[in-house]
Amino acid sequence: MEYDVNTSKIFDKQTGSEWNFDGLAISGGMKGEQLTRIPFDEGFWFEWVAFHPETKLYAN
């Protein structure tokens, strides 16, 4: 899926839909649809890199 992010919305190029950060499609082909949240554990960098050593780190 390709997407663009601005300060308040995510634009899904595949469906032409705009999503807010709560996972609600606010316009486009999927308007009114709600994404399902996936439970996650934020963890720590040292945990992530131990299991995913190929991860690249980008900085400004």
Phi, psi and omega in degrees: 000133174261145180207157173241141179241130170245198187289339184224354184217161174241129180255120181270109183293331183292317183255351183071026182257150173254134181240143172269175184285358173268001178084021179255128176285119184259350174197168178093192186299337181250019181311132179092346179283147180241129176284150177272129179287141177255126178296142180212161176244120185302321178063193181230157181304314183299330177289313182301307186294335177294324181264343182227066185295344179279357181299132178262141180254124180252141178224156178286000000 
